[in-house]
C-alpha cells in the first residue's frame, strides 16, 4: 500500500488535479467531516466539481444542500403545509439515483446503499419501502456494514425477528447500535 500518510495525500492530490470524481468528492468529505471546515461555499464548490466530473453521491449531496437551503428560506405557516422541493433539487436527486444505479449494478456496495436511501426518501424516484430493503440487503451482502445498521433500524420498528440477525452481526463486529427491541413511548 502506501509507505506513509503523506504518500497517500500526494496521490490523492494528483488524482484531484486530474479531475477524478472520487478524489474530488473525497476532498469535500474530508473538509466537511474530518477537518470540520465550516466553509459551505468551499464544500459546495467541491461537490459541484465532483458532480460535473460524474460522481453519483455528489449529485445526491447537492440535492440535499439545495433542499436544506430551500427549507431555511421558508417562513410562512402556509409554506409549512405543503412540501415543495425545487426543480434543481429533484434534478440532482434524479441524476444521483441514475449514476448510483449504474454503479450499484456493477457491484458497488456504497452505491447500493445510496440507491436504498433514494428509495427510502423518494430522491429521484418514488419512495418504495420494499425497494429500500432489497437494496439494503444487497449492499449488506456485498460488504456494506452501514447497510446492516440501516436494516436493523428499519426492522426493529416493524419486525423484531428480522432485526435480530442484524443486531447480532452488529454486536459481533463491535458496531454501536440501539439496544435490541422495540422502543416503547
N, C-alpha and C positions, 0 to 999 in steps of 0.2 A: 504494500500500500504506500503510504507516504512516510517519509523519514522524519517529518516534523509538521506541526500545525502551519508553520509559515509556508511550507511547500504546498500544502492543500490550499491555503489562501491565494498563493501565487497562481496556481492552476485555475482556481475559480475566477480570479481577475482576468486571466486570458480568455476564459470561456465567456465571461461577461462582455469583454471588449469585442468578442466575435459574435455578439448578439444572440447567444444561445438562450432560448426561452427559460430553461430550468435554472441557469445561472442567474439570470436577471431576477426571476421570481425569488430565488434563494436570497439574493441581496435584500429584497423588500422584506421578506420574512425575518431575516437577521436583524435588520434595522428595527423592525416593529417589535419583535418578541425578545430577542437576546440582548440587544443594545439599548432597548427601551427608549428609542428615539421617538419623540412625540411630534415629529415633523410630518404632518399629514400630507403636505404638498410633495415632499420627497418620496414618501411611500406611494402616493397616488401616481407620481411620475414613473416610478419603477414598475408598479402594477400595469400601467398603461403601456410601457415599453415591452414588458413581458407578454401582455395581451397582443400587441401588434406583431410580436415575434411568434405568436401562435400558442402561447401557454394556456391550457384549459382552466386551471384553478384561478389564474389571474382574472379571467373573464367573470367567474363567479364572485371573486372578491370585489371587483369593480361594480358588479350588480349590487352587492351588499353595501358598498360605500354609497352609491347613489340612492339606494333605498333609505339608508340612515340619514343622509343629508335631506332627503325629501321629508322624512318624519320630523327632523329637527326644525324645519321651516313651517310646520303646520301649527296653527294657533287658535283655531276657532272650534267650538263644540260641533258645528256642522261637519267640519272636516273629519272629526274623530269618528263619525258614524259610518263612513264608507272608506274602505281601504282602496286607494287608487295608487297604483305603482306606476311611476313614469315609464314611458316607452323605452328610454335609454336603459333603464334597469332591466326590463324584460329582454331587451336585445342582448345585453351582456349575459344574462342567465341562459338564454337560448343558445348562444354561442358556447358558453361554458359547458352546457349539457351535451351539445353535439361533439365538441372536442373531447370531453371526458368519455363519452360513449365509445368513440373511436379507440381511445387508449384502453378503456376497460375491456373491449372485445379483443384487444391484443394481449390481455393478461395483466395489465397494470392494476395492482390491488388498491392503490391510492385512488385512482380514477374510479374504480368500482365503488368505493365508499362515497366519493363525490357524487356519483350517479344516485346512490341511495339518498343522499341529502337533497338532491334535486327533486326526487320523487316525494320525499318527506315534506318538503317545504313548498312544492309547486314552482320550483325555479326552472323556467324554460320548458316545463311540461306540466300536465295536470297532476296534482297531488294524488298519490296512489300508495296506500299503506302496504298492499301486497308486494308491489314492485320495490318499495323501500326495503322490506325484509329479504326479498330474493337477492337484491344486490348486496345487502349487508352480509348475508350468508356466503355469497360468492367471494366477497372481499376477505372475510374471515378465513375461509378455506384456502384462499390464496396467500394468507400470511399477514393480513392487516389486523394488528392487535386492537386498534381503536374500534374496529367493527364489532369485536366481542363485547366491548363496553357498551356500545350502542344497542346491540341485540339484548344484552342483559337488561338495560334500562327500559327498552320497549316491552319486553316480555314480563318484567316484574310487576308491571301495572295491569297486564291483561291475562297472563298465563304463567303462573308461578312454576309449574312443572317444566315448561320450556325454558324458563330463565335459569334453572338450577345448573345445567351443564356449563353455561357461560360464566355463571358465578364461580363455580368450581375451577374453571380454567383460569379466570382472572386471579383468584386467590393463589392457585398453584404457581402462577407466574409473577406473583408479587405486584400486581397491578391494582392500585387503590380503586375501590368502588363502594357504592352504597351497601349497607347491610342487606343480607338476604331477607326477602319477604316484602310484602306489600306495605306501604305506608298507611297508617291509619290517621285520619284527620278528625 
